[in-house]
Amino acid sequence: MKILLDEMYAGLKEYFETFGWEVLTIQEVGLQGARDKEVVEYAKKNNLLLVTQDQKPADLAELLGVKYVLISNAMIAKIANEKIREKYPDIKP
């Protein structure tokens, strides 16, 4: 399965490719600035897994049966917090 990176994650393409994924970005498929529904419909039509940080396309993907991963700000903060505490265990908030 290929991954479709939403606009805000286009810079992650090379990282996902390093992990072995085939990756397309919204920009590459000509959907930059497109409505969320168009993005999700494109993912469905092309059997792509959508990676997004926006709730609306995630909700639309859920409704349309499209595979997706929602990377929320809370998830990013949690990962960053864990990494900070791991790297600098003697620093306290």
Backbone atoms as SQL, in Angstrom:
CREATE TABLE atoms (id INTEGER PRIMARY KEY, chain TEXT, resi INTEGER, resn TEXT, atom TEXT, x REAL, y REAL, z REAL);
INSERT INTO atoms VALUES
  (1, 'A', 1, 'MET', 'N', 0.845, -1.180, 0.000),
  (2, 'A', 1, 'MET', 'CA', 0.000, 0.000, 0.000),
  (3, 'A', 1, 'MET', 'C', 0.884, 1.235, 0.000),
  (4, 'A', 2, 'LYS', 'N', 0.479, 2.231, -0.759),
  (5, 'A', 2, 'LYS', 'CA', 1.196, 3.499, -0.810),
  (6, 'A', 2, 'LYS', 'C', 0.599, 4.474, 0.200),
  (7, 'A', 3, 'ILE', 'N', 1.433, 5.421, 0.596),
  (8, 'A', 3, 'ILE', 'CA', 1.017, 6.470, 1.525),
  (9, 'A', 3, 'ILE', 'C', 0.810, 7.770, 0.756),
  (10, 'A', 4, 'LEU', 'N', -0.217, 8.504, 1.147),
  (11, 'A', 4, 'LEU', 'CA', -0.455, 9.857, 0.633),
  (12, 'A', 4, 'LEU', 'C', -0.265, 10.818, 1.796),
  (13, 'A', 5, 'LEU', 'N', 0.736, 11.679, 1.694),
  (14, 'A', 5, 'LEU', 'CA', 1.006, 12.650, 2.746),
  (15, 'A', 5, 'LEU', 'C', 0.236, 13.933, 2.484),
  (16, 'A', 6, 'ASP', 'N', -0.553, 14.346, 3.456),
  (17, 'A', 6, 'ASP', 'CA', -1.285, 15.606, 3.365),
  (18, 'A', 6, 'ASP', 'C', -0.268, 16.747, 3.302),
  (19, 'A', 7, 'GLU', 'N', -0.728, 17.928, 2.903),
  (20, 'A', 7, 'GLU', 'CA', 0.173, 19.052, 2.624),
  (21, 'A', 7, 'GLU', 'C', 1.207, 19.322, 3.712),
  (22, 'A', 8, 'MET', 'N', 0.803, 19.308, 4.958),
  (23, 'A', 8, 'MET', 'CA', 1.713, 19.677, 6.046),
  (24, 'A', 8, 'MET', 'C', 2.812, 18.653, 6.274),
  (25, 'A', 9, 'TYR', 'N', 2.689, 17.472, 5.700),
  (26, 'A', 9, 'TYR', 'CA', 3.674, 16.415, 5.916),
  (27, 'A', 9, 'TYR', 'C', 4.510, 16.082, 4.683),
  (28, 'A', 10, 'ALA', 'N', 4.442, 16.890, 3.645),
  (29, 'A', 10, 'ALA', 'CA', 5.194, 16.621, 2.418),
  (30, 'A', 10, 'ALA', 'C', 6.686, 16.472, 2.700),
  (31, 'A', 11, 'GLY', 'N', 7.203, 17.212, 3.675),
  (32, 'A', 11, 'GLY', 'CA', 8.616, 17.153, 4.017),
  (33, 'A', 11, 'GLY', 'C', 9.051, 15.836, 4.629),
  (34, 'A', 12, 'LEU', 'N', 8.097, 14.988, 4.975),
  (35, 'A', 12, 'LEU', 'CA', 8.420, 13.692, 5.573),
  (36, 'A', 12, 'LEU', 'C', 8.572, 12.576, 4.531),
  (37, 'A', 13, 'LYS', 'N', 8.378, 12.911, 3.275),
  (38, 'A', 13, 'LYS', 'CA', 8.393, 11.882, 2.223),
  (39, 'A', 13, 'LYS', 'C', 9.656, 11.025, 2.267),
  (40, 'A', 14, 'GLU', 'N', 10.817, 11.646, 2.310),
  (41, 'A', 14, 'GLU', 'CA', 12.064, 10.882, 2.291),
  (42, 'A', 14, 'GLU', 'C', 12.211, 9.979, 3.514),
  (43, 'A', 15, 'TYR', 'N', 11.690, 10.414, 4.645),
  (44, 'A', 15, 'TYR', 'CA', 11.759, 9.582, 5.853),
  (45, 'A', 15, 'TYR', 'C', 10.931, 8.316, 5.682),
  (46, 'A', 16, 'PHE', 'N', 9.696, 8.471, 5.189),
  (47, 'A', 16, 'PHE', 'CA', 8.857, 7.291, 4.967),
  (48, 'A', 16, 'PHE', 'C', 9.475, 6.373, 3.910),
  (49, 'A', 17, 'GLU', 'N', 10.067, 6.964, 2.873),
  (50, 'A', 17, 'GLU', 'CA', 10.723, 6.148, 1.850),
  (51, 'A', 17, 'GLU', 'C', 11.892, 5.370, 2.452),
  (52, 'A', 18, 'THR', 'N', 12.592, 5.975, 3.393),
  (53, 'A', 18, 'THR', 'CA', 13.690, 5.288, 4.069),
  (54, 'A', 18, 'THR', 'C', 13.186, 4.059, 4.810),
  (55, 'A', 19, 'PHE', 'N', 11.953, 4.130, 5.320),
  (56, 'A', 19, 'PHE', 'CA', 11.346, 2.985, 6.003),
  (57, 'A', 19, 'PHE', 'C', 10.768, 1.968, 5.021),
  (58, 'A', 20, 'GLY', 'N', 10.859, 2.242, 3.721),
  (59, 'A', 20, 'GLY', 'CA', 10.418, 1.292, 2.708),
  (60, 'A', 20, 'GLY', 'C', 9.063, 1.564, 2.088),
  (61, 'A', 21, 'TRP', 'N', 8.391, 2.643, 2.482),
  (62, 'A', 21, 'TRP', 'CA', 7.075, 2.964, 1.936),
  (63, 'A', 21, 'TRP', 'C', 7.192, 3.647, 0.578),
  (64, 'A', 22, 'GLU', 'N', 6.222, 3.377, -0.280),
  (65, 'A', 22, 'GLU', 'CA', 6.051, 4.182, -1.495),
  (66, 'A', 22, 'GLU', 'C', 5.173, 5.353, -1.091),
  (67, 'A', 23, 'VAL', 'N', 5.601, 6.566, -1.444),
  (68, 'A', 23, 'VAL', 'CA', 4.947, 7.759, -0.918),
  (69, 'A', 23, 'VAL', 'C', 4.629, 8.752, -2.026),
  (70, 'A', 24, 'LEU', 'N', 3.423, 9.306, -1.945),
  (71, 'A', 24, 'LEU', 'CA', 3.009, 10.428, -2.774),
  (72, 'A', 24, 'LEU', 'C', 2.656, 11.578, -1.845),
  (73, 'A', 25, 'THR', 'N', 2.825, 12.791, -2.336),
  (74, 'A', 25, 'THR', 'CA', 2.392, 13.951, -1.571),
  (75, 'A', 25, 'THR', 'C', 1.222, 14.612, -2.287),
  (76, 'A', 26, 'ILE', 'N', 0.462, 15.367, -1.535),
  (77, 'A', 26, 'ILE', 'CA', -0.663, 16.108, -2.108),
  (78, 'A', 26, 'ILE', 'C', -0.175, 16.979, -3.259),
  (79, 'A', 27, 'GLN', 'N', 0.984, 17.596, -3.068),
  (80, 'A', 27, 'GLN', 'CA', 1.538, 18.470, -4.090),
  (81, 'A', 27, 'GLN', 'C', 1.846, 17.701, -5.369),
  (82, 'A', 28, 'GLU', 'N', 2.404, 16.509, -5.249),
  (83, 'A', 28, 'GLU', 'CA', 2.777, 15.703, -6.418),
  (84, 'A', 28, 'GLU', 'C', 1.572, 15.257, -7.233),
  (85, 'A', 29, 'VAL', 'N', 0.452, 15.044, -6.566),
  (86, 'A', 29, 'VAL', 'CA', -0.733, 14.556, -7.290),
  (87, 'A', 29, 'VAL', 'C', -1.650, 15.697, -7.719),
  (88, 'A', 30, 'GLY', 'N', -1.190, 16.936, -7.541),
  (89, 'A', 30, 'GLY', 'CA', -1.944, 18.092, -8.023),
  (90, 'A', 30, 'GLY', 'C', -3.123, 18.497, -7.163),
  (91, 'A', 31, 'LEU', 'N', -3.092, 18.157, -5.875),
  (92, 'A', 31, 'LEU', 'CA', -4.213, 18.482, -4.997),
  (93, 'A', 31, 'LEU', 'C', -3.871, 19.553, -3.954),
  (94, 'A', 32, 'GLN', 'N', -2.795, 20.295, -4.169),
  (95, 'A', 32, 'GLN', 'CA', -2.440, 21.349, -3.221),
  (96, 'A', 32, 'GLN', 'C', -3.577, 22.370, -3.176),
  (97, 'A', 33, 'GLY', 'N', -4.039, 22.664, -1.963),
  (98, 'A', 33, 'GLY', 'CA', -5.134, 23.611, -1.776),
  (99, 'A', 33, 'GLY', 'C', -6.514, 23.022, -2.048),
  (100, 'A', 34, 'ALA', 'N', -6.589, 21.727, -2.330),
  (101, 'A', 34, 'ALA', 'CA', -7.877, 21.075, -2.622),
  (102, 'A', 34, 'ALA', 'C', -8.703, 20.933, -1.348),
  (103, 'A', 35, 'ARG', 'N', -10.004, 20.786, -1.530),
  (104, 'A', 35, 'ARG', 'CA', -10.902, 20.533, -0.402),
  (105, 'A', 35, 'ARG', 'C', -10.583, 19.171, 0.197),
  (106, 'A', 36, 'ASP', 'N', -10.843, 19.061, 1.499),
  (107, 'A', 36, 'ASP', 'CA', -10.559, 17.815, 2.210),
  (108, 'A', 36, 'ASP', 'C', -11.247, 16.620, 1.561),
  (109, 'A', 37, 'LYS', 'N', -12.477, 16.809, 1.131),
  (110, 'A', 37, 'LYS', 'CA', -13.232, 15.710, 0.521),
  (111, 'A', 37, 'LYS', 'C', -12.552, 15.227, -0.762),
  (112, 'A', 38, 'GLU', 'N', -12.012, 16.155, -1.546),
  (113, 'A', 38, 'GLU', 'CA', -11.312, 15.767, -2.773),
  (114, 'A', 38, 'GLU', 'C', -10.073, 14.928, -2.460),
  (115, 'A', 39, 'VAL', 'N', -9.352, 15.319, -1.415),
  (116, 'A', 39, 'VAL', 'CA', -8.154, 14.591, -1.004),
  (117, 'A', 39, 'VAL', 'C', -8.521, 13.168, -0.584),
  (118, 'A', 40, 'VAL', 'N', -9.545, 13.049, 0.235),
  (119, 'A', 40, 'VAL', 'CA', -9.963, 11.732, 0.725),
  (120, 'A', 40, 'VAL', 'C', -10.491, 10.872, -0.423),
  (121, 'A', 41, 'GLU', 'N', -11.256, 11.457, -1.314),
  (122, 'A', 41, 'GLU', 'CA', -11.761, 10.703, -2.464),
  (123, 'A', 41, 'GLU', 'C', -10.614, 10.225, -3.357),
  (124, 'A', 42, 'TYR', 'N', -9.587, 11.052, -3.508),
  (125, 'A', 42, 'TYR', 'CA', -8.413, 10.650, -4.289),
  (126, 'A', 42, 'TYR', 'C', -7.730, 9.454, -3.623),
  (127, 'A', 43, 'ALA', 'N', -7.572, 9.532, -2.300),
  (128, 'A', 43, 'ALA', 'CA', -6.959, 8.428, -1.561),
  (129, 'A', 43, 'ALA', 'C', -7.762, 7.144, -1.745),
  (130, 'A', 44, 'LYS', 'N', -9.075, 7.264, -1.676),
  (131, 'A', 44, 'LYS', 'CA', -9.934, 6.084, -1.836),
  (132, 'A', 44, 'LYS', 'C', -9.810, 5.499, -3.243),
  (133, 'A', 45, 'LYS', 'N', -9.910, 6.358, -4.234),
  (134, 'A', 45, 'LYS', 'CA', -9.862, 5.921, -5.626),
  (135, 'A', 45, 'LYS', 'C', -8.547, 5.220, -5.958),
  (136, 'A', 46, 'ASN', 'N', -7.467, 5.661, -5.311),
  (137, 'A', 46, 'ASN', 'CA', -6.140, 5.135, -5.614),
  (138, 'A', 46, 'ASN', 'C', -5.591, 4.193, -4.550),
  (139, 'A', 47, 'ASN', 'N', -6.462, 3.763, -3.632),
  (140, 'A', 47, 'ASN', 'CA', -6.096, 2.827, -2.567),
  (141, 'A', 47, 'ASN', 'C', -4.846, 3.283, -1.809),
  (142, 'A', 48, 'LEU', 'N', -4.886, 4.524, -1.323),
  (143, 'A', 48, 'LEU', 'CA', -3.772, 5.121, -0.590),
  (144, 'A', 48, 'LEU', 'C', -4.142, 5.273, 0.875),
  (145, 'A', 49, 'LEU', 'N', -3.136, 5.203, 1.741),
  (146, 'A', 49, 'LEU', 'CA', -3.319, 5.467, 3.157),
  (147, 'A', 49, 'LEU', 'C', -2.962, 6.933, 3.390),
  (148, 'A', 50, 'LEU', 'N', -3.899, 7.709, 3.890),
  (149, 'A', 50, 'LEU', 'CA', -3.719, 9.143, 4.102),
  (150, 'A', 50, 'LEU', 'C', -3.099, 9.403, 5.464),
  (151, 'A', 51, 'VAL', 'N', -2.020, 10.196, 5.481),
  (152, 'A', 51, 'VAL', 'CA', -1.405, 10.654, 6.725),
  (153, 'A', 51, 'VAL', 'C', -1.687, 12.151, 6.828),
  (154, 'A', 52, 'THR', 'N', -2.391, 12.543, 7.891),
  (155, 'A', 52, 'THR', 'CA', -2.806, 13.938, 8.052),
  (156, 'A', 52, 'THR', 'C', -2.728, 14.362, 9.507),
  (157, 'A', 53, 'GLN', 'N', -2.725, 15.665, 9.728),
  (158, 'A', 53, 'GLN', 'CA', -2.810, 16.176, 11.095),
  (159, 'A', 53, 'GLN', 'C', -4.142, 16.870, 11.332),
  (160, 'A', 54, 'ASP', 'N', -4.978, 16.902, 10.311),
  (161, 'A', 54, 'ASP', 'CA', -6.263, 17.593, 10.414),
  (162, 'A', 54, 'ASP', 'C', -7.398, 16.616, 10.687),
  (163, 'A', 55, 'GLN', 'N', -8.237, 16.981, 11.620),
  (164, 'A', 55, 'GLN', 'CA', -9.345, 16.121, 12.032),
  (165, 'A', 55, 'GLN', 'C', -10.369, 15.904, 10.917),
  (166, 'A', 56, 'LYS', 'N', -10.671, 16.960, 10.161),
  (167, 'A', 56, 'LYS', 'CA', -11.731, 16.838, 9.149),
  (168, 'A', 56, 'LYS', 'C', -11.427, 15.772, 8.088),
  (169, 'A', 57, 'PRO', 'N', -10.240, 15.776, 7.461),
  (170, 'A', 57, 'PRO', 'CA', -9.993, 14.696, 6.496),
  (171, 'A', 57, 'PRO', 'C', -9.962, 13.317, 7.154),
  (172, 'A', 58, 'ALA', 'N', -9.527, 13.255, 8.407),
  (173, 'A', 58, 'ALA', 'CA', -9.556, 11.975, 9.122),
  (174, 'A', 58, 'ALA', 'C', -10.995, 11.513, 9.305),
  (175, 'A', 59, 'ASP', 'N', -11.864, 12.432, 9.681),
  (176, 'A', 59, 'ASP', 'CA', -13.282, 12.090, 9.846),
  (177, 'A', 59, 'ASP', 'C', -13.894, 11.649, 8.520),
  (178, 'A', 60, 'LEU', 'N', -13.593, 12.377, 7.447),
  (179, 'A', 60, 'LEU', 'CA', -14.119, 12.013, 6.130),
  (180, 'A', 60, 'LEU', 'C', -13.581, 10.654, 5.692),
  (181, 'A', 61, 'ALA', 'N', -12.313, 10.398, 5.963),
  (182, 'A', 61, 'ALA', 'CA', -11.726, 9.096, 5.627),
  (183, 'A', 61, 'ALA', 'C', -12.456, 7.979, 6.371),
  (184, 'A', 62, 'GLU', 'N', -12.729, 8.216, 7.639),
  (185, 'A', 62, 'GLU', 'CA', -13.472, 7.230, 8.445),
  (186, 'A', 62, 'GLU', 'C', -14.836, 6.947, 7.817),
  (187, 'A', 63, 'LEU', 'N', -15.533, 8.003, 7.427),
  (188, 'A', 63, 'LEU', 'CA', -16.870, 7.850, 6.838),
  (189, 'A', 63, 'LEU', 'C', -16.842, 7.139, 5.490),
  (190, 'A', 64, 'LEU', 'N', -15.777, 7.382, 4.713),
  (191, 'A', 64, 'LEU', 'CA', -15.694, 6.811, 3.373),
  (192, 'A', 64, 'LEU', 'C', -14.922, 5.486, 3.319),
  (193, 'A', 65, 'GLY', 'N', -14.473, 5.004, 4.472),
  (194, 'A', 65, 'GLY', 'CA', -13.761, 3.731, 4.510),
  (195, 'A', 65, 'GLY', 'C', -12.354, 3.804, 3.946),
  (196, 'A', 66, 'VAL', 'N', -11.721, 4.973, 4.067),
  (197, 'A', 66, 'VAL', 'CA', -10.359, 5.166, 3.574),
  (198, 'A', 66, 'VAL', 'C', -9.390, 4.940, 4.730),
  (199, 'A', 67, 'LYS', 'N', -8.315, 4.230, 4.478),
  (200, 'A', 67, 'LYS', 'CA', -7.294, 4.042, 5.509),
  (201, 'A', 67, 'LYS', 'C', -6.613, 5.387, 5.765),
  (202, 'A', 68, 'TYR', 'N', -6.348, 5.683, 7.036),
  (203, 'A', 68, 'TYR', 'CA', -5.726, 6.960, 7.388),
  (204, 'A', 68, 'TYR', 'C', -5.036, 6.848, 8.732),
  (205, 'A', 69, 'VAL', 'N', -4.134, 7.794, 8.966),
  (206, 'A', 69, 'VAL', 'CA', -3.505, 7.962, 10.266),
  (207, 'A', 69, 'VAL', 'C', -3.590, 9.449, 10.593),
  (208, 'A', 70, 'LEU', 'N', -4.153, 9.744, 11.752),
  (209, 'A', 70, 'LEU', 'CA', -4.252, 11.122, 12.229),
  (210, 'A', 70, 'LEU', 'C', -3.117, 11.361, 13.219),
  (211, 'A', 71, 'ILE', 'N', -2.226, 12.264, 12.875),
  (212, 'A', 71, 'ILE', 'CA', -1.115, 12.632, 13.749),
  (213, 'A', 71, 'ILE', 'C', -1.508, 13.951, 14.413),
  (214, 'A', 72, 'SER', 'N', -2.019, 13.866, 15.619),
  (215, 'A', 72, 'SER', 'CA', -2.518, 15.057, 16.306),
  (216, 'A', 72, 'SER', 'C', -1.392, 15.808, 17.005),
  (217, 'A', 73, 'ASN', 'N', -1.657, 17.065, 17.332),
  (218, 'A', 73, 'ASN', 'CA', -0.691, 17.849, 18.099),
  (219, 'A', 73, 'ASN', 'C', -0.432, 17.208, 19.452),
  (220, 'A', 74, 'ALA', 'N', -1.450, 16.624, 20.055),
  (221, 'A', 74, 'ALA', 'CA', -1.283, 15.953, 21.345),
  (222, 'A', 74, 'ALA', 'C', -0.315, 14.783, 21.210),
  (223, 'A', 75, 'MET', 'N', -0.397, 14.035, 20.115),
  (224, 'A', 75, 'MET', 'CA', 0.499, 12.912, 19.880),
  (225, 'A', 75, 'MET', 'C', 1.939, 13.409, 19.727),
  (226, 'A', 76, 'ILE', 'N', 2.121, 14.488, 18.978),
  (227, 'A', 76, 'ILE', 'CA', 3.457, 15.054, 18.782),
  (228, 'A', 76, 'ILE', 'C', 4.027, 15.525, 20.109),
  (229, 'A', 77, 'ALA', 'N', 3.213, 16.219, 20.909),
  (230, 'A', 77, 'ALA', 'CA', 3.663, 16.709, 22.213),
  (231, 'A', 77, 'ALA', 'C', 4.056, 15.552, 23.133),
  (232, 'A', 78, 'LYS', 'N', 3.274, 14.480, 23.111),
  (233, 'A', 78, 'LYS', 'CA', 3.565, 13.323, 23.953),
  (234, 'A', 78, 'LYS', 'C', 4.905, 12.688, 23.572),
  (235, 'A', 79, 'ILE', 'N', 5.129, 12.530, 22.281),
  (236, 'A', 79, 'ILE', 'CA', 6.385, 11.950, 21.810),
  (237, 'A', 79, 'ILE', 'C', 7.559, 12.857, 22.177),
  (238, 'A', 80, 'ALA', 'N', 7.406, 14.160, 21.965),
  (239, 'A', 80, 'ALA', 'CA', 8.471, 15.107, 22.296),
  (240, 'A', 80, 'ALA', 'C', 8.772, 15.076, 23.798),
  (241, 'A', 81, 'ASN', 'N', 7.734, 15.038, 24.613),
  (242, 'A', 81, 'ASN', 'CA', 7.912, 14.985, 26.066),
  (243, 'A', 81, 'ASN', 'C', 8.697, 13.739, 26.463),
  (244, 'A', 82, 'GLU', 'N', 8.337, 12.592, 25.905),
  (245, 'A', 82, 'GLU', 'CA', 9.039, 11.345, 26.212),
  (246, 'A', 82, 'GLU', 'C', 10.506, 11.414, 25.801),
  (247, 'A', 83, 'LYS', 'N', 10.764, 11.988, 24.633),
  (248, 'A', 83, 'LYS', 'CA', 12.141, 12.090, 24.146),
  (249, 'A', 83, 'LYS', 'C', 12.964, 13.036, 25.012),
  (250, 'A', 84, 'ILE', 'N', 12.372, 14.150, 25.430),
  (251, 'A', 84, 'ILE', 'CA', 13.071, 15.097, 26.303),
  (252, 'A', 84, 'ILE', 'C', 13.441, 14.424, 27.615),
  (253, 'A', 85, 'ARG', 'N', 12.474, 13.741, 28.217),
  (254, 'A', 85, 'ARG', 'CA', 12.714, 13.066, 29.499),
  (255, 'A', 85, 'ARG', 'C', 13.732, 11.931, 29.370),
  (256, 'A', 86, 'GLU', 'N', 13.723, 11.239, 28.226),
  (257, 'A', 86, 'GLU', 'CA', 14.672, 10.160, 27.977),
  (258, 'A', 86, 'GLU', 'C', 16.093, 10.707, 27.798),
  (259, 'A', 87, 'LYS', 'N', 16.222, 11.762, 27.036),
  (260, 'A', 87, 'LYS', 'CA', 17.531, 12.318, 26.724),
  (261, 'A', 87, 'LYS', 'C', 18.128, 13.117, 27.885),
  (262, 'A', 88, 'TYR', 'N', 17.260, 13.777, 28.645),
  (263, 'A', 88, 'TYR', 'CA', 17.711, 14.628, 29.752),
  (264, 'A', 88, 'TYR', 'C', 16.955, 14.281, 31.027),
  (265, 'A', 89, 'PRO', 'N', 17.210, 13.094, 31.596),
  (266, 'A', 89, 'PRO', 'CA', 16.443, 12.639, 32.758),
  (267, 'A', 89, 'PRO', 'C', 16.612, 13.517, 33.998),
  (268, 'A', 90, 'ASP', 'N', 17.692, 14.282, 34.064),
  (269, 'A', 90, 'ASP', 'CA', 17.915, 15.117, 35.243),
  (270, 'A', 90, 'ASP', 'C', 17.198, 16.472, 35.157),
  (271, 'A', 91, 'ILE', 'N', 16.649, 16.815, 34.003),
  (272, 'A', 91, 'ILE', 'CA', 15.909, 18.072, 33.869),
  (273, 'A', 91, 'ILE', 'C', 14.456, 17.835, 34.272),
  (274, 'A', 92, 'LYS', 'N', 13.949, 18.685, 35.132),
  (275, 'A', 92, 'LYS', 'CA', 12.564, 18.581, 35.599),
  (276, 'A', 92, 'LYS', 'C', 11.768, 19.774, 35.081),
  (277, 'A', 93, 'PRO', 'N', 10.502, 19.562, 34.764),
  (278, 'A', 93, 'PRO', 'CA', 9.668, 20.668, 34.273),
  (279, 'A', 93, 'PRO', 'C', 9.416, 21.701, 35.369);
